[in-house]
Amino acid sequence: MTGTIEVQTERHPAPYGSPEELRAALLDAGLLVATRTDGVYHRSGEFEGVLQAVERYAADQREDATAPRRWFPPVMAREDFLRTDYLRSFPDLVGSLDVFSGGDKEHRALLAELEDGGDWTTHLTPAEVVLSSSICHSLYGTLPTDVPAAGLLTECCGFAFRHEPSLDPARMQSFRMYEFVLVGTPDQAVAHRDAWLRRGRDSLAALGLPVRVEAANDPFFGRVGRMLAANQLTAELKYEVVLDVTDARPTAISSANYHEDHFGLPFGLTTPDGGVAHSSCFGYGLERITLGLFATHGLAVSAWPDEVRSTLSC
């Protein structure tokens, strides 16, 4: 897209041999608590304290103090979710919510199904909300459709859900991100993506993390998805800041994405010249950065390098 992004391929020695080894260490240290569902954890006070410090650190990287900040709930309007077209590309990751909306008769039928060991969920109906799959998805339907000449910059933080049960602690089903989103012209969106990729990489390196930048693609579903993923790589739409936490594969702890008009078109966002607005975002993965810090610097915060603890105030 720009030809100016420095992509690196050299790997660093990983502190753990496998995701399972990392998971065992985190559980043994009490930093995470396993539940009955793979990829769903309780976080200890120490883990959450570091994560909140990482969130503050990410927020402190902002350059425009006038940009609005929003913290989103884990759910978003079903109508807006369908506009994002996420269901078409990632059906295997979606989390849809069902609710009970019947009366006494319907409740008795549900309880009878439950007592018989049947599928009681057939007595529920889809809710008006779904679990948010990406943080910025909740934003676009609330923006003014007439985008100003300078573009619209918004900072967003919240929970996302992706249904990919795994024993890899870096692939949690529920996780948080802090994002810097720009809606504007194509040139503005690309410049935002590129500038934040460099700024984000440098800010993570300042935490003593041996990170690098790689070109990437999203995990599109199915045969058509493989073509979309190849096109995304060819067009240089997505980059990730990765860290070698285990020998298995690099862990993406941040990502920078140019969406083109993927959100501007369905949400009716236009620039002053009448064109469809483009967008881009840079996101800090809060849980993954926290995991990276523990993996890199050790499982006891008190033993971390002084400069890292000072930078994060933890």
BAVEXGU-310604 format. One line per 3 residues: number of its first residue (from 0); their letters; for each residue x, y, z of N, C-alpha, C. Coordinates in steps of 0.02 Angstrom, whole numbers, plus 50000, padded with zeros to 5 digits. Each point is the difference from the previous one (the first is absolute). Layout:
BEGIN
NUM	A	X,Y,Z,X,Y,Z,X,Y,Z  ...;
% end
This chain:
BEGIN
0	MTG	50041,49940,50000,49959,50060,50000,50043,50063,50000  50052,50000,50041,50042,50060,50002,50072,49987,49981  50022,49938,50009,50069,49984,49985,50049,50026,50052;
3	TIE	49976,50026,50056,50044,50030,50050,49998,49962,50066  49961,49947,50004,49996,49961,50061,50058,49950,50002  50038,50002,50054,50056,49955,50008,49976,49935,50031;
6	VQT	49998,49947,49959,49979,49934,50023,50062,49961,50019  49998,49968,50059,50058,49963,50025,49983,49926,50006  50050,49958,49989,49989,49928,50001,50042,49964,50053;
9	ERH	50050,50034,50028,50044,49968,50048,49964,49985,50065  50001,49938,50022,49968,49980,50063,50049,50006,50057  49972,50012,50059,50039,50003,50061,49990,49936,50040;
12	PAP	50047,49981,50042,49990,49940,50042,49938,50009,50043  49958,49949,49999,49937,50004,50038,50011,49973,50071  49969,50032,50049,50010,49977,50069,49964,49935,50016;
15	YGS	49951,49980,49959,49964,49939,50013,49998,49957,49936  50003,49935,50010,50002,49955,49943,49934,49992,49964  49944,50005,50036,49935,49988,49970,49947,50041,50037;
18	PEE	49942,50012,49969,49945,50034,50035,49979,49963,50063  50002,49933,49997,49980,49961,50059,50048,50010,50058  50065,50007,49984,50049,50013,50053,49989,50069,50031;
21	LRA	49986,50049,49958,49985,50067,50025,49937,49999,50043  49949,49966,49977,49936,49995,50038,50012,49969,50068  50038,49945,50002,50013,49966,50064,50037,50047,50048;
24	ALL	50047,50039,49974,50037,50046,50044,49955,50054,50028  49956,50027,49958,49955,50053,50023,49950,49973,50051  49976,49939,49990,49953,49970,50048,50035,49984,50065;
27	DAG	50060,49973,49996,50037,49982,50061,50016,50063,50041  50012,50056,49965,50016,50062,50035,49937,50035,50026  49942,49975,49982,49937,50030,50022,49982,50063,49963;
30	LLV	50034,50014,49945,49985,50061,49962,49935,49992,49961  49987,49939,49976,49937,49982,49967,49970,49942,50037  49934,49997,49998,49963,49944,50030,49958,49968,49945;
33	ATR	50010,49936,49988,49963,49966,49946,49927,49989,50019  49957,49999,49950,49929,49984,50010,49985,49936,49961  49937,49981,49998,49980,49939,49964,50002,50009,49924;
36	TDG	50011,50061,49977,49999,50015,49928,50069,50022,49978  50027,49967,49950,50066,50019,49974,49998,50072,49974  50051,50038,50018,50005,50069,49976,49963,50050,50042;
39	VYH	49971,49978,50056,49965,50046,50046,50033,49994,50068  50027,50056,50024,50039,50000,50062,49975,50054,50047  50011,49988,50065,49997,50053,50049,50070,50028,50007;
42	RSG	50005,50066,50008,50065,50031,50008,50012,50017,50073  50061,49991,50022,50016,50017,50069,50005,50076,50007  50003,50023,50062,50008,50072,50012,50065,50026,49970;
45	EFE	50054,49960,50005,50064,50022,49973,49997,50005,49923  49969,49950,49968,49994,50002,49927,49958,50060,49979  49943,50010,50033,49956,50055,49982,50033,50067,50014;
48	GVL	50040,50004,50053,50036,50062,50014,50048,50019,49945  50036,49950,49974,50045,50014,49944,49961,50019,49938  49945,49964,49987,49959,50015,49941,49974,50072,50003;
51	QAV	49977,50022,50057,49975,50068,50006,50057,50051,49991  50060,49982,50022,50057,50043,49989,50016,50004,49925  49994,49944,49965,50011,49999,49928,49947,50042,49965;
54	ERY	49938,49997,50023,49947,50041,49970,50015,50074,50009  50022,50020,50059,50018,50071,50012,50059,50020,49955  50048,49954,49994,50058,50015,49958,49980,50008,49927;
57	AAD	49955,49957,49976,49976,50006,49931,49964,50066,49990  49958,50019,50048,49963,50063,49995,50048,50060,50000  50055,49994,50036,50048,50055,50005,50038,50011,49935;
60	QRE	49995,49954,49953,50035,50008,49936,49963,50047,49953  49941,50022,50018,49960,50044,49957,50038,50064,49984  49990,50024,49939,50031,50063,49979,49950,50057,49997;
63	DAT	49936,49984,49990,49948,50051,49996,49958,49998,50064  50013,50047,50045,49965,50000,50064,49927,50018,49993  49979,50024,49941,49930,50018,49990,49958,49942,49975;
66	APR	50031,49945,49981,49963,49944,49972,49956,49969,50055  49937,49986,49984,49956,49969,50050,50022,49929,50017  49986,49980,50061,50016,49932,50023,49935,49965,50018;
69	RWF	49994,49938,49980,49940,49961,50016,50020,49931,50026  49965,49978,50053,50008,49932,50025,49935,49963,49985  50005,49945,49962,49941,49964,49976,49984,49940,50044;
72	PPV	49936,49982,50005,49981,49938,50034,50016,49940,49956  49994,49939,50027,50015,49941,49959,49949,49985,49946  49943,50035,50001,49947,49987,49950,49990,50061,49956;
75	MAR	49972,49987,49939,49985,50054,49954,49934,49984,49965  49970,50050,49969,49937,49991,49966,50006,49949,49944  49953,49953,49997,50001,49949,49948,49999,50032,49930;
78	EDF	49960,50053,49992,49995,50032,49935,50067,50028,49977  50037,50032,50046,50066,50026,49981,50049,49943,49987  49995,49947,50039,50043,49942,49989,49991,49972,49929;
81	LRT	49938,49994,49978,49987,49973,49933,50027,50047,49946  50000,50064,50013,50028,50048,49952,50074,49991,49990  50036,49976,50051,50072,49992,49994,50019,49943,49953;
84	DYL	49953,49955,49985,50012,49943,49956,50046,49948,50032  50009,50004,50066,50044,49953,50034,49974,49928,49995  49934,49993,50001,49970,49933,49997,50017,49965,49935;
87	RSF	50005,50037,49946,50015,49970,49935,50073,49975,49997  50045,50035,50034,50071,49983,49995,50025,49956,50057  49969,50005,50059,50026,49964,50059,49943,49966,50038;
90	PDL	49959,49959,49968,49943,49971,50037,50021,49956,50058  50059,49971,49996,50024,49954,50052,50021,50036,50064  50008,50067,49997,50023,50038,50058,49944,50037,50035;
93	VGS	49941,50001,49970,49945,50043,50023,49970,49974,50065  49978,50046,50043,49963,49983,50060,49933,50036,50001  49946,49964,49990,49933,50029,49999,49965,49986,50066;
96	LDV	49963,50048,50025,49966,49993,50064,49926,49983,49990  49975,49953,50040,49929,49982,50001,49970,50016,50067  49936,50018,50001,49965,50018,50062,49933,49966,50002;
99	FSG	49972,49997,50061,49933,49972,50009,49950,50058,49998  49949,49993,49959,49951,50054,49993,49929,49975,50005  49990,49940,50028,49933,49972,50005,49966,50016,50065;
102	GDK	49943,49967,50011,49962,50007,50062,50003,49937,50042  49951,49991,50045,50000,49943,50045,49998,49934,49962  49959,49996,49948,49994,49938,49961,50066,49981,49968;
105	EHR	50032,50050,49970,50064,49987,49967,50054,49983,50050  49995,50030,50060,50049,49985,50053,49993,49928,50023  49938,49976,50007,49989,49931,50020,50029,49952,49948;
108	ALL	49992,50017,49937,50027,49958,49946,50076,49999,50002  50030,50057,50014,50073,50004,50005,50024,49957,50058  49967,50005,50058,50021,49961,50058,49992,49926,49989;
111	AEL	49947,49981,49965,49990,49929,49984,50057,49974,49956  50019,50041,49952,50056,49981,49955,50064,49993,50041  50010,50046,50046,50060,49999,50042,50001,49937,50043;
114	EDG	49943,49982,50032,49996,49941,50043,50011,49936,49960  49980,49999,49937,50008,49941,49958,50069,49996,49970  50042,50050,50013,50067,49999,49972,50002,50019,49926;
117	GDW	49947,50033,49977,49997,50020,49930,50034,50066,49987  49991,50026,49940,50031,50063,49980,49953,50058,50018  50009,50025,50061,49956,50054,50024,50011,50065,49961;
120	TTH	50056,50006,49964,50013,50062,49963,49952,50010,49942  49965,49947,49980,49950,50007,49945,49941,50043,50023  49994,50013,50065,49946,50042,50026,50021,50073,50006;
123	LTP	50059,50016,49976,50024,50069,50001,49997,50030,49930  50002,50065,49998,49999,50036,49936,50060,50047,49996  50022,50018,49940,50058,50044,49994,49987,50068,50033;
126	AEV	50050,50026,50036,49995,50065,50032,50012,50056,49949  49988,50061,50021,50013,50058,49957,50073,50019,50000  50041,49963,50040,50071,50013,50002,50038,49935,49987;
129	VLS	50063,50007,49979,50046,49943,49992,50064,50018,50036  50043,49950,50011,50066,50014,50028,50043,50034,49947  50033,50052,50020,50042,50038,49953,50061,49959,49982;
132	SSI	50014,49994,49935,50057,49961,49976,50062,50042,49992  49992,50065,49988,50056,50047,49994,49980,50065,50034  50046,50032,50033,49983,50058,50040,49970,50055,49958;
135	CHS	50032,50017,49943,49977,50058,49962,49933,49989,49965  49976,49938,49997,49935,49988,49968,49943,50039,50033  50006,50011,50065,49947,50036,50036,50000,50074,49984;
138	LYG	50053,50025,49970,50008,50072,49990,49963,50028,49941  50003,49966,49942,49982,50032,49937,49927,50021,49996  49955,49962,50030,49929,50018,49997,49982,50060,50042;
141	TLP	50047,50024,50041,49987,50058,50043,50034,50063,49975  50037,49996,49946,50036,50058,49974,49955,50043,49955  50013,50065,49996,49963,50042,49952,50018,49977,49929;
144	TDV	49950,49996,49957,50012,49974,49932,50042,50048,49958  49999,50065,50016,50041,50048,49964,50067,50007,50036  50051,49969,49973,50066,50000,50031,50034,50067,49984;
147	PAA	50026,50035,50050,50033,50065,49987,50064,49991,49960  50025,50055,49972,50060,49998,49958,50060,49972,50037  50005,50013,50064,50057,49976,50039,49994,49927,50019;
150	GLL	49942,49969,49986,49988,49931,50020,49974,49995,50071  49980,49941,50019,49974,49987,50068,50047,49951,50035  50031,50023,50053,50044,49957,50040,49965,49984,50066;
153	TEC	49997,49936,50016,49968,49977,50062,50042,49947,50033  50005,50003,50066,50033,49947,50038,49947,49955,50031  50010,49935,49994,49950,49952,50023,50032,49946,50042;
156	CGF	49965,49978,50051,50023,49945,50041,49940,49957,50019  50010,49935,50003,49945,49957,50020,50017,49927,49991  49950,49958,50012,50007,49927,49994,49979,49977,49931;
159	AFR	50035,49950,49975,49980,49965,49939,49993,49926,50015  49959,49966,49960,49991,49927,50008,50012,49967,49933  50039,49946,50001,50009,49959,49940,50000,49927,50021;
162	HEP	49957,49962,49969,49991,49930,50020,50054,49957,49969  50057,49996,50033,50055,49957,49978,50031,49967,50061  49964,49950,50030,50026,49967,50060,50070,49973,49989;
165	SLD	50045,50014,50046,50070,49981,49992,50034,49996,50068  50051,49957,50004,50041,49997,50061,50056,50052,49998  50007,50036,49945,50049,50054,49995,49974,50060,50038;
168	PAR	50032,50022,50054,49974,50057,50038,49998,50064,49960  50037,50004,49944,49998,50059,49958,49938,50001,49955  49960,49947,50001,49940,49998,49959,49939,49994,50046;
171	MQS	49990,50050,50041,49942,50002,50044,49937,50014,49959  49945,49970,50022,49937,50013,49966,49973,50070,50014  50015,50027,50058,49979,50067,50019,50062,50040,50018;
174	FRM	50008,50058,49968,50062,50039,50009,49985,50073,49988  50048,50043,50019,49992,50072,49995,50053,50030,49954  49981,50056,49968,50046,50037,49958,49990,50074,50010;
177	YEF	50054,50038,49990,49996,50073,50000,50019,50022,49929  49954,50034,49967,50008,50015,49929,49998,50075,49985  50038,50019,49949,49998,50068,49972,49972,49994,49930;
180	VLV	49941,50028,49989,49964,49991,49936,49995,50066,49964  50013,49999,49935,49994,50060,49959,49953,49986,49942  49950,50044,49991,49955,49997,49943,50010,50063,49959;
183	GTP	50015,49993,49936,50013,50059,49959,50011,49980,49928  50045,50034,49966,50016,49984,49930,50046,49940,49998  50008,49968,49942,50048,49944,49995,50070,50019,50022;
186	DQA	50024,50059,49979,50068,50020,50019,50006,50010,50076  49948,50030,50030,50001,50010,50073,50000,49933,50037  49960,49952,49976,49995,49936,50033,50066,49961,49996;
189	VAH	50032,50001,49941,50064,49965,49993,50054,50033,50042  50002,50067,49999,50050,50035,50040,49991,49985,50075  49938,49997,50022,49986,49984,50070,50024,49930,50017;
192	RDA	49984,49952,49957,50022,49931,50011,50076,49995,50004  50034,50031,49952,50073,49995,49998,50034,50034,50059  49976,50061,50017,50030,50036,50055,49990,49963,50066;
195	WLR	49940,49972,50010,49988,49965,50063,50036,49933,50004  50012,49969,49943,50038,49937,50000,50070,50013,50028  50032,50053,49977,50067,50016,50024,49998,50022,50073;
198	RGR	49951,50043,50017,49996,50025,50069,49985,49943,50048  49955,49956,49979,49982,49944,50042,50058,49952,50011  50035,49985,49945,50058,49956,50005,50052,50029,50048;
201	DSL	50014,50064,49993,50051,50031,50043,49978,50002,50073  49936,50012,50011,49976,50003,50070,50003,49932,50033  49991,49947,49962,50005,49932,50028,50072,49980,50011;
204	AAL	50044,50021,49955,50071,49987,50009,50026,50035,50063  49971,50058,50016,50021,50037,50059,49983,49963,50065  49957,49949,49996,49984,49959,50058,50046,49940,50005;
207	GLP	50054,50001,49961,50048,49944,50003,49978,49939,49963  49951,50008,49954,49975,49943,49961,50034,49998,49932  50032,49945,49981,50035,49995,49936,49950,49989,49943;
210	VRV	49965,50052,49981,49946,49994,49951,50026,50013,49929  49961,49981,49951,50014,50014,49930,49934,50007,49963  50003,50025,49940,49940,50011,49959,49997,49947,49945;
213	EAA	49941,49970,49991,49989,49951,49946,49937,50018,49962  50001,49988,49934,49939,50004,49961,49955,49942,50020  49934,50011,50001,49955,49949,50026,49935,49999,49961;
216	NDP	49958,49951,50017,49932,49997,49973,49954,49974,50054  49936,50016,49993,49950,49976,50047,49982,49928,49984  49973,49962,50049,49983,49930,49989,49932,49991,49966;
219	FFG	49994,50023,49938,49937,49994,49963,49980,49927,49995  49934,49987,49997,49973,49932,50003,49993,49970,49930  50017,49937,49993,49984,49961,49941,50043,50013,49939;
222	RVG	49978,49971,49944,50038,50004,49937,50004,50072,49975  49944,50035,50000,50000,50070,49979,50044,50041,50048  49999,49981,50064,50040,50035,50049,50074,49997,49986;
225	RML	50023,49944,49973,50071,49994,49984,50020,50050,49946  49955,50012,49953,50013,50049,49948,50000,50071,50030  49953,50013,50046,49999,50066,50032,50063,50013,50041;
228	AAN	50023,49948,50034,50061,50007,50040,50060,50015,49955  50004,49965,49942,50055,50013,49954,49997,50071,49973  49940,50023,49984,49991,50068,49975,50020,50052,50053;
231	QLT	49983,49986,50063,50017,50045,50055,50076,50007,50007  50035,49945,49992,50073,50002,50003,50029,50038,49941  49973,49986,49940,50025,50032,49940,49991,50076,50002;
234	AEL	49942,50021,50026,49985,50071,50003,50032,50034,50060  50034,49963,50043,50034,50027,50058,49953,50039,50045  49943,49969,50016,49949,50034,50041,50011,49991,50074;
237	KYE	50034,49946,50020,50005,49984,50071,50073,49985,50019  50021,50029,50055,50066,49985,50029,49990,49985,50074  50045,49959,50026,49998,49984,50071,50067,50013,50033;
240	VVL	49997,50022,50062,50060,50003,50042,50002,49935,50039  50051,49960,49988,50001,49932,50028,50058,49993,50050  49992,49950,50043,50048,49984,50052,50007,49924,50003;
243	DVT	50061,49976,50005,50013,49928,50005,49994,49979,50073  49939,49981,50019,49987,49978,50069,50014,49926,50007  49982,49960,49949,50014,49928,50000,50033,49982,49934;
246	DAR	50028,49939,49997,50032,49977,49939,49949,49982,49946  49936,49994,50019,49950,49976,49952,49988,50049,49943  49988,50062,50016,49986,50051,49950,50003,50068,50034;
249	PTA	50012,50052,49960,50001,50068,50029,49930,50018,50026  49999,50041,50052,49937,50024,50028,49990,50073,49981  49944,50014,49966,49984,50069,49982,49973,50035,50061;
252	ISS	50036,50052,50023,49977,50036,50060,49969,50067,49982  50007,50021,49938,49967,50060,49974,49990,49992,49925  49953,50037,49972,49989,49995,49928,49981,50068,49972;
255	ANY	50017,50010,49936,49984,50062,49965,49964,49981,49935  49940,50028,49991,49957,49978,49945,49974,50059,49959  50004,49994,49935,49967,50047,49954,49939,49965,49972;
258	HED	49940,50026,50015,49938,49967,49982,49974,50019,49931  50032,50046,49967,49974,50030,49938,49930,50028,50016  49950,49987,49956,49933,50027,50012,49953,49948,50031;
261	HFG	50030,49949,50032,49961,49944,50026,49947,50022,50050  50014,50052,50040,49952,50025,50048,49967,50065,49976  50036,50039,49962,49971,50062,49975,49939,49988,49956;
264	LPF	50002,49948,49960,49945,49987,49953,49936,49978,50036  50001,49947,50042,49938,49978,50031,49972,50049,50052  50043,50042,50030,49977,50047,50050,49988,50070,49971;
267	GLT	50007,50007,49935,49983,50063,49967,50045,50058,50019  50064,49987,50012,50048,50052,50020,50032,50031,49938  49995,50066,49993,50025,50033,49940,50047,50057,50018;
270	TPD	50048,50013,49956,50048,50054,50008,49972,50063,49966  50029,50059,50013,49974,50063,49973,49995,50001,49923  50041,49960,49965,49996,49999,49927,49947,49952,49975;
273	GGV	49961,49971,50046,49946,49955,49981,50022,49928,49993  50063,49985,50012,50024,49931,49995,49984,49960,50061  50004,49933,49994,49988,49956,50056,50062,50003,50046;
276	AHS	49988,50009,50064,50055,50004,50048,50035,49933,50006  50065,50004,50010,50041,49941,50016,50019,50003,50074  50024,49945,50026,50018,49999,50071,50060,49955,50012;
279	SCF	50031,50011,50057,50056,49958,50022,50003,50001,50075  50035,49952,50029,50006,49998,50073,50066,49969,50020  50023,50018,50059,50055,49965,50032,49976,49979,50069;
282	GYG	50010,49936,50016,49975,49974,50064,50054,49967,50042  50002,50019,50064,50042,49966,50049,49960,49942,50030  50025,49939,49994,49967,49942,50031,50020,49996,50074;
285	LER	49955,50020,50044,50019,50009,50071,50020,49935,50034  49960,49947,49990,50018,49936,50031,50065,49973,49971  50008,50005,49934,50060,49972,49969,50063,50038,50019;
288	ITL	49995,50066,50005,50059,50038,50023,50017,49981,50071  49949,49993,50042,50011,49979,50070,50033,49932,50003  49975,49952,49959,50032,49935,49997,50072,50005,49977;
291	GLF	50012,50043,49950,50067,50009,49975,50048,50028,50052  49975,50045,50042,50041,50028,50053,50019,49946,50051  49951,49960,50020,50015,49947,50049,50047,49948,49970;
294	ATH	49990,49983,49936,50042,49950,49968,50071,50025,49992  50007,50064,49983,50066,50029,49986,50039,50017,50063  49965,50030,50049,50035,50027,50059,49993,49955,50062;
297	GLA	49960,49949,49997,49992,49956,50057,49931,50004,50030  49981,49950,50039,49932,49995,50026,49989,50039,50065  50052,50033,50026,49993,50042,50059,50016,50072,49980;
300	VSA	49951,50044,50005,50010,50070,49980,50056,50032,50040  50008,49980,50062,50051,50030,50042,50071,49988,49974  50008,49950,49956,50066,49984,49974,50011,50031,49930;
303	WPD	49952,50036,49975,50007,50030,49933,50053,50055,50001  50028,50016,49942,50048,50057,49996,49968,50064,50027  50039,50039,50036,49975,50061,50031,49969,50047,49948;
306	EVR	50032,50005,49941,49975,50048,49950,49931,49979,49973  49988,49935,49997,49934,49977,49977,49948,50015,50052  50014,49984,50063,49953,50013,50054,49987,50075,50007;
309	STL	50051,50040,49990,49992,50073,50005,49957,50026,49943  50012,49975,49940,49961,50023,49942,49926,49984,50008  49986,49941,50028,49931,49978,50008,49970,50021,50067;
312	SC	50042,50025,50045,49977,50018,50068,49967,49941,50034  50034,49943,49998,49973,49941,50033,50054,49962,50039;
% end
